[in-house]
Amino acid sequence: MVMGELTQETEVLVIGSGPGGYAAAFRAADLGLEVTMVDPEPRPGGECLFRGCIPSKTYLYLSELIHDAKRAEAMGVIFGRPRIDLDSLRAWKQKIVDQLANGLLDLSNRRGVQLVQGTAVFEGSDRVRLSGAPISHIQFKNAILATGSHPAPFREIKFKKGSRVMDSASALELTDIPESLLVIGGGYIALELGTVYASLGSRVTIAVRSGRLLRGADPDLVAPLITRLNETFEAIHFNTTVSSLEENHDHVKVKFEGGLDKDEQTFDRVLIAVGRKPNSVDIGLETTKVKLDDRGFVMVDEYQRTTDERIFAVGDVAGGMLLAHKASREGKVAAEVIAGEPSAFDARAIPSVVYTDPQVSWCGLTEQQAEKEQIFVKVERFPWKFSGRAMTMGVGNGLTKILIRPETGQILGVGISGRDSEGLISEGVLAVEMGALAEDLALSVHPHPTLSETEAEAAEIFIGSAIHVPPNKKRK
């Protein structure tokens, strides 16, 4: 050991303080383990809180208010054109972030979790070296890797502060409202941030390499969203690639390939949202027994244990669905396994939610998966045009569908496209997790009029008791 370097010992070292990291640290502390959590940020929260989930949903809620104000005109209530105060928007977002970060900091302190601001690099299977921290080394019995992910690069472009070519983090800084914005990508980040900028007044164009948006969702769930985006976006270019980007002082020149009428166009700003890469490089994993897959994600088993028995991995760095709620559950599993508790990650239904207008949510089996895996299912769809509550809200273009095993009636998957599907999907998650039957859902009395009724109505179609859709059989 170098003279003057301070080494500390801990039972559990958590590297990263995002949803996976702080969930692991808090759960481990609750189980009586000594926990140290290391992160470059001074407060817990990670990418999700500071540069992802929370900032984007703050702005998306405001976008929803703007859309609702326009929608209300058809109902006889006219608010007039909104006046956008960017300084106040950014201040509101920061206020929310600070409140949540300070709350996590308080929870951490109450649990006795030691927070260390710095960057950790493995020196072996039981030791890390820290930089930018008062401690030089930490010796651990077990480590939980929760380093997350970062925006995937595009044509080796390096995102720089002040650049007109942005990644998702810089887009959420909302430095201005560009007159024109090109979004490269067709996933949830691209569509959510495109929705934010369009609602604030930008002319948004989407360029997608494939012929679809949200490839993880079934096309019928995405269809209402595409209808809406065609109204709010300047253009959606499918089967289109960007061959070059040339940034100038007041615009970005873009060359397209894909048969557009104009293969060269200019935009005030460009947002690149083509996926995310795991933060598994340059952290010393080569000094451990941890193995990565061919995409750079850390390989783990159902206990979140890596190929190094001392080291666990959770969240984005461990692959799978890159979602905060999945990371949190994995973090708890890792902590419980280390503490000797019977635990494993065995979720049947991990919900996905896209916070656009309309929202798109799904869980469990999708039709695409069923077809690929040759699983025969009965799909029942309840269009929201038959929902009294949806019609009162002016959102009758939504859809609720349920995938059912026909021979048993077991619910295998649920998908919802429409207002507030972020909350509605939870009933679907519970149904799939508990192995509920369509009859269970149909015979559970739902309040009227509500959007949640649409889930019961879809199940009623399967058992033959639906009354709010046209009959599919003639009465005897």
C-alpha positions in Angstrom: 0.0 0.0 0.0 1.3 3.5 -0.9 2.0 5.6 2.2 -0.8 8.0 3.0 -3.4 6.1 1.1 -6.5 5.3 3.2 -8.1 1.8 2.9 -11.5 1.0 4.3 -13.3 -2.3 4.7 -17.0 -2.9 4.2 -19.4 -5.9 4.0 -21.2 -4.7 1.0 -19.9 -2.2 -1.6 -22.5 -0.7 -3.9 -21.0 1.0 -7.0 -23.6 3.4 -8.4 -26.5 5.1 -6.7 -29.3 5.0 -9.2 -32.5 3.1 -8.7 -30.7 -0.3 -8.7 -27.9 0.9 -6.5 -29.7 2.7 -3.8 -32.4 0.0 -3.7 -29.6 -2.6 -3.1 -27.9 -0.4 -0.5 -31.1 0.4 1.4 -32.3 -3.2 1.4 -28.9 -4.5 2.5 -28.8 -2.0 5.3 -32.3 -3.0 6.4 -31.1 -6.6 6.6 -28.3 -5.6 9.0 -25.3 -5.4 6.6 -22.7 -2.8 6.7 -23.0 -0.9 3.4 -20.8 1.6 1.5 -22.2 3.2 -1.7 -19.9 5.0 -4.2 -21.0 7.3 -6.9 -19.6 10.4 -8.7 -22.7 12.3 -7.6 -22.9 13.7 -4.1 -26.5 12.5 -3.7 -28.2 9.2 -4.6 -30.5 9.0 -7.6 -28.3 8.3 -10.6 -29.0 8.9 -14.2 -32.8 8.3 -13.7 -33.2 11.1 -11.2 -30.8 13.7 -12.5 -30.7 13.2 -16.3 -33.5 10.8 -17.2 -36.8 9.5 -15.8 -37.7 12.3 -13.5 -36.7 15.4 -15.6 -38.4 13.9 -18.7 -41.6 13.0 -16.9 -41.7 16.5 -15.4 -41.6 18.0 -18.8 -44.0 15.4 -20.3 -46.6 16.2 -17.6 -46.4 19.9 -18.7 -46.7 18.7 -22.3 -49.8 16.8 -21.3 -51.3 20.0 -19.8 -50.7 21.9 -23.1 -52.3 19.1 -25.1 -55.3 19.0 -22.8 -55.8 22.7 -23.1 -56.0 22.3 -26.9 -58.3 19.3 -26.6 -60.6 21.3 -24.3 -61.3 23.8 -27.1 -63.6 21.1 -28.7 -65.4 20.9 -25.4 -66.1 24.6 -25.2 -63.3 25.7 -22.9 -60.7 28.0 -24.5 -57.5 28.8 -22.7 -55.7 30.6 -25.4 -52.1 30.1 -26.6 -49.7 29.1 -23.7 -46.8 31.4 -22.9 -43.7 29.3 -22.3 -41.3 30.5 -19.6 -38.2 28.3 -20.0 -36.5 29.6 -16.8 -39.5 28.7 -14.8 -39.8 25.3 -16.5 -36.2 24.5 -15.7 -36.5 25.8 -12.1 -39.6 23.6 -11.5 -37.8 20.5 -12.9 -34.8 21.3 -10.7 -37.0 21.7 -7.6 -38.5 18.3 -8.1 -35.0 16.7 -8.7 -33.6 18.4 -5.6 -36.6 17.3 -3.4 -36.2 13.7 -4.4 -32.4 13.6 -4.2 -32.5 15.2 -0.8 -35.1 12.7 0.3 -32.9 9.8 -0.9 -30.0 11.3 1.0 -32.0 11.5 4.2 -33.2 7.9 3.7 -29.6 6.8 3.2 -28.4 8.6 6.3 -31.2 7.1 8.4 -30.1 3.7 7.4 -26.5 4.2 8.1 -25.3 3.8 4.5 -22.0 5.4 4.0 -22.0 7.6 0.9 -18.7 8.2 -0.8 -18.5 10.6 -3.7 -16.0 9.3 -6.2 -15.3 6.8 -9.0 -14.5 3.1 -8.3 -12.3 0.8 -10.4 -11.8 -2.8 -9.5 -8.3 -4.0 -8.6 -9.5 -7.6 -8.0 -12.4 -9.6 -6.8 -12.4 -8.1 -3.3 -11.0 -4.6 -3.7 -11.5 -1.3 -5.6 -9.5 1.8 -6.0 -11.2 5.2 -5.7 -10.5 8.5 -7.5 -11.9 11.8 -6.5 -12.6 10.6 -3.0 -11.1 10.9 0.5 -10.7 7.1 0.6 -8.2 5.5 -1.7 -9.2 1.8 -1.5 -12.2 -0.2 -0.3 -11.9 -3.8 0.6 -15.2 -5.6 0.4 -16.8 -9.0 1.1 -19.4 -8.5 -1.6 -19.9 -5.8 -4.3 -23.0 -4.9 -6.2 -22.3 -3.3 -9.6 -25.0 -0.7 -10.5 -23.1 1.6 -12.9 -26.0 1.9 -15.3 -25.7 2.9 -19.0 -25.1 5.8 -21.3 -26.5 7.1 -24.6 -25.2 5.0 -27.5 -22.9 6.9 -29.8 -23.9 7.8 -33.4 -21.2 7.7 -36.1 -18.5 8.4 -33.4 -20.0 11.8 -32.7 -18.9 13.1 -29.3 -21.6 15.1 -27.4 -20.2 18.4 -26.3 -21.7 21.0 -24.0 -23.3 23.7 -26.2 -23.4 21.6 -29.3 -26.5 21.6 -31.6 -26.2 17.8 -31.7 -27.7 16.6 -28.4 -28.0 13.3 -26.5 -31.0 12.8 -24.2 -29.2 14.3 -21.2 -28.4 17.6 -22.9 -31.9 17.7 -24.5 -33.3 17.7 -21.0 -31.4 20.8 -20.1 -33.9 22.6 -22.3 -31.5 25.5 -23.1 -33.9 26.8 -25.8 -36.9 25.8 -28.0 -35.4 25.3 -31.4 -37.6 26.2 -34.4 -36.8 22.9 -36.0 -35.6 19.6 -34.4 -34.6 16.3 -36.0 -34.8 13.3 -33.7 -32.9 10.2 -34.8 -34.4 7.1 -33.4 -37.8 5.5 -32.9 -37.7 4.2 -29.3 -39.3 5.6 -26.2 -36.6 8.2 -25.4 -36.9 9.6 -29.0 -40.7 9.8 -28.9 -40.9 11.2 -25.4 -38.4 14.0 -25.9 -39.8 14.7 -29.4 -43.2 15.1 -27.7 -41.8 17.6 -25.2 -40.2 19.8 -27.8 -43.2 19.6 -30.1 -45.6 20.7 -27.3 -43.3 23.6 -26.6 -43.4 24.8 -30.2 -40.6 23.0 -32.1 -41.3 21.6 -35.6 -40.1 18.0 -34.9 -39.0 15.5 -37.5 -38.4 11.8 -36.7 -36.0 9.7 -38.7 -36.2 5.9 -38.1 -34.1 3.2 -39.7 -36.8 0.6 -39.5 -40.4 0.7 -40.6 -41.8 0.9 -37.1 -41.8 3.0 -33.9 -41.5 1.3 -30.5 -40.4 -2.1 -31.9 -40.9 -3.8 -28.4 -44.6 -2.9 -28.5 -47.3 -4.6 -30.6 -48.3 -2.5 -33.7 -52.0 -2.1 -32.7 -50.9 -0.4 -29.4 -48.6 2.0 -31.3 -51.2 2.8 -34.0 -53.2 5.4 -31.9 -49.8 7.1 -31.0 -48.7 7.3 -34.6 -52.1 8.9 -35.5 -51.4 11.5 -32.8 -47.7 12.1 -33.7 -48.7 12.7 -37.4 -50.7 15.6 -36.1 -48.1 17.0 -33.7 -44.8 16.2 -35.5 -43.6 17.9 -38.8 -42.8 14.5 -40.3 -42.0 10.8 -39.5 -39.6 9.3 -41.9 -39.5 5.5 -41.8 -36.8 3.3 -43.4 -34.5 6.3 -43.3 -30.9 6.6 -42.3 -28.8 9.6 -41.6 -25.6 9.4 -43.6 -23.9 12.5 -42.3 -24.3 15.4 -39.8 -22.5 18.7 -40.3 -22.8 21.2 -37.4 -22.6 24.9 -38.2 -22.8 27.9 -35.9 -26.6 28.3 -36.4 -27.8 25.0 -37.9 -27.1 21.3 -38.5 -26.9 20.1 -42.1 -28.2 16.5 -42.4 -28.0 14.1 -45.3 -30.6 11.3 -45.5 -30.7 8.0 -47.3 -34.1 6.4 -47.8 -35.8 7.9 -50.8 -36.9 11.3 -49.3 -37.9 14.1 -51.7 -35.1 16.2 -50.1 -32.1 14.1 -49.1 -30.3 17.1 -47.6 -32.1 19.3 -45.0 -31.1 21.7 -42.2 -32.3 21.8 -38.6 -31.7 24.1 -35.7 -30.9 21.1 -33.5 -30.5 17.3 -33.7 -31.3 14.9 -30.9 -29.7 11.4 -31.2 -31.6 8.7 -29.3 -30.5 5.4 -30.8 -30.3 3.3 -27.7 -28.0 3.0 -24.7 -24.7 1.2 -23.9 -23.7 -0.4 -20.5 -21.2 1.3 -18.3 -19.0 -1.8 -18.1 -15.8 -0.4 -19.7 -12.8 1.1 -17.9 -14.0 0.0 -14.4 -11.4 -2.8 -14.0 -13.6 -5.8 -14.5 -10.7 -7.5 -16.3 -9.1 -7.9 -12.9 -12.1 -9.9 -11.7 -13.8 -13.1 -12.9 -16.8 -11.1 -14.2 -17.7 -11.9 -17.8 -19.5 -9.7 -20.3 -21.7 -10.8 -23.2 -21.0 -9.7 -26.8 -22.8 -6.4 -26.2 -20.8 -5.5 -23.1 -23.5 -6.3 -20.5 -22.5 -8.1 -17.4 -23.7 -11.7 -17.3 -25.7 -12.6 -14.2 -27.9 -15.4 -13.0 -31.4 -15.2 -11.4 -29.7 -14.2 -8.1 -28.0 -11.3 -9.8 -24.7 -13.0 -9.2 -22.0 -12.6 -11.8 -19.4 -15.2 -12.8 -17.4 -13.8 -9.9 -19.0 -15.2 -6.7 -18.2 -12.0 -4.7 -19.7 -9.6 -7.3 -23.3 -9.0 -8.2 -24.7 -6.7 -10.9 -28.1 -5.0 -11.3 -29.9 -2.6 -13.5 -28.8 -1.4 -17.0 -25.3 -2.7 -16.7 -26.7 -6.3 -16.3 -28.8 -6.0 -19.5 -32.3 -7.0 -20.2 -35.0 -4.3 -20.2 -33.3 -1.0 -19.3 -35.9 0.2 -16.9 -35.6 1.8 -13.4 -38.3 -0.4 -11.8 -36.5 -3.6 -13.0 -33.2 -2.3 -11.6 -34.8 -1.6 -8.2 -36.2 -5.1 -8.0 -32.8 -6.6 -9.0 -31.1 -4.5 -6.4 -33.3 -5.8 -3.7 -32.7 -9.4 -4.9 -28.9 -9.0 -4.8 -29.0 -7.5 -1.3 -31.3 -10.3 -0.1 -29.1 -13.0 -1.6 -26.0 -11.6 0.0 -27.8 -11.5 3.4 -28.7 -15.1 3.0 -32.4 -14.6 2.3 -34.3 -16.8 -0.1 -34.6 -14.5 -3.1 -34.4 -14.5 -6.9 -35.4 -12.3 -9.8 -38.4 -14.3 -11.2 -40.8 -11.5 -12.4 -43.3 -12.8 -15.0 -44.4 -9.3 -16.0 -42.2 -6.3 -16.1 -44.3 -3.3 -17.3 -43.1 -1.0 -20.0 -44.6 2.5 -20.2 -44.1 5.2 -22.9 -45.2 8.6 -21.6 -46.3 10.1 -24.8 -49.8 11.3 -25.7 -51.4 8.8 -25.8 -49.3 6.7 -23.4 -48.4 3.1 -24.4 -48.0 0.4 -21.8 -47.7 -3.3 -21.8 -46.6 -6.3 -19.6 -46.2 -10.0 -19.9 -46.5 -11.7 -23.2 -46.9 -9.6 -26.4 -48.4 -10.8 -29.6 -45.0 -10.5 -31.3 -43.5 -12.8 -28.7 -46.3 -15.2 -28.9 -46.0 -15.5 -32.7 -42.2 -15.8 -32.5 -42.3 -18.5 -29.8 -45.4 -20.2 -31.4 -47.6 -19.7 -28.3 -51.2 -19.9 -29.2 -53.2 -17.2 -27.5 -56.6 -15.6 -27.8 -56.4 -11.8 -28.0 -59.4 -9.7 -26.9 -59.5 -6.0 -27.6 -61.7 -3.4 -26.1 -61.7 -0.1 -28.1 -62.0 3.0 -26.0 -64.7 4.4 -28.3 -67.0 2.1 -26.2 -65.7 3.5 -22.9 -67.9 6.2 -21.4 -65.1 7.6 -19.3 -62.7 7.8 -22.3 -65.3 9.6 -24.4 -65.9 12.2 -21.6 -62.2 12.9 -21.7 -62.0 13.1 -25.5 -59.6 10.2 -25.6 -61.8 7.6 -27.3 -59.0 6.4 -29.7 -57.4 4.3 -27.0 -57.2 0.5 -26.8 -57.0 -2.2 -24.1 -56.2 -5.7 -25.0 -55.6 -9.0 -23.1 -53.7 -12.1 -24.3 -55.3 -15.2 -22.9 -54.4 -18.9 -22.9 -57.6 -20.2 -24.6 -57.7 -23.6 -23.0 -57.4 -22.4 -19.4 -58.4 -18.7 -19.5 -55.1 -17.6 -17.9 -54.0 -14.0 -18.6 -50.6 -14.0 -20.2 -50.2 -10.4 -21.2 -51.9 -7.0 -21.2 -51.5 -4.0 -23.4 -53.0 -0.5 -23.1 -52.7 2.5 -25.4 -54.4 5.6 -24.0 -54.5 8.2 -21.3 -53.2 7.2 -17.9 -52.1 3.7 -19.0 -49.1 4.2 -16.8 -51.3 3.4 -13.8 -53.8 1.1 -15.5 -51.1 -1.4 -16.5 -50.5 -2.3 -12.9 -53.7 -4.3 -12.7 -52.4 -6.2 -15.7 -49.1 -6.8 -14.0 -50.9 -8.2 -10.9 -53.1 -10.4 -13.1 -50.1 -11.9 -15.0 -48.0 -12.3 -11.8 -50.7 -14.2 -9.9 -51.8 -16.3 -12.8 -55.2 -14.8 -12.8 -57.9 -16.0 -15.2 -59.9 -13.8 -17.5 -62.9 -14.7 -15.4 -61.2 -13.3 -12.3 -60.6 -10.0 -14.0 -64.1 -9.9 -15.6 -65.9 -10.7 -12.4 -64.0 -8.2 -10.3 -66.3 -5.2 -10.0 -64.7 -2.1 -11.4 -66.1 1.4 -10.7 -68.0 3.2 -13.4 -67.2 5.3 -15.3 -63.5 4.7 -15.3 -60.7 3.8 -17.7 -59.9 0.8 -15.6 -63.2 -0.7 -16.7 -61.7 -1.3 -20.1 -59.5 -4.1 -18.7 -62.6 -5.9 -17.2 -64.5 -5.3 -20.5 -61.7 -7.0 -22.5 -61.8 -10.0 -20.2 -65.7 -10.0 -20.4 -65.4 -10.3 -24.2 -63.4 -13.6 -23.7 -66.0 -15.1 -21.3 -68.9 -13.9 -23.4 -70.5 -11.4 -21.0 -69.5 -8.1 -22.6 -72.3 -5.6 -23.0 -70.6 -2.4 -24.3 -69.4 -3.9 -27.5 -71.4 -5.3 -30.4 -72.4 -8.9 -29.9 -70.3 -11.5 -31.9 -73.1 -14.1 -31.8 -76.8 -13.9 -32.5 -79.0 -14.6 -29.6 -80.7 -18.0 -29.6 
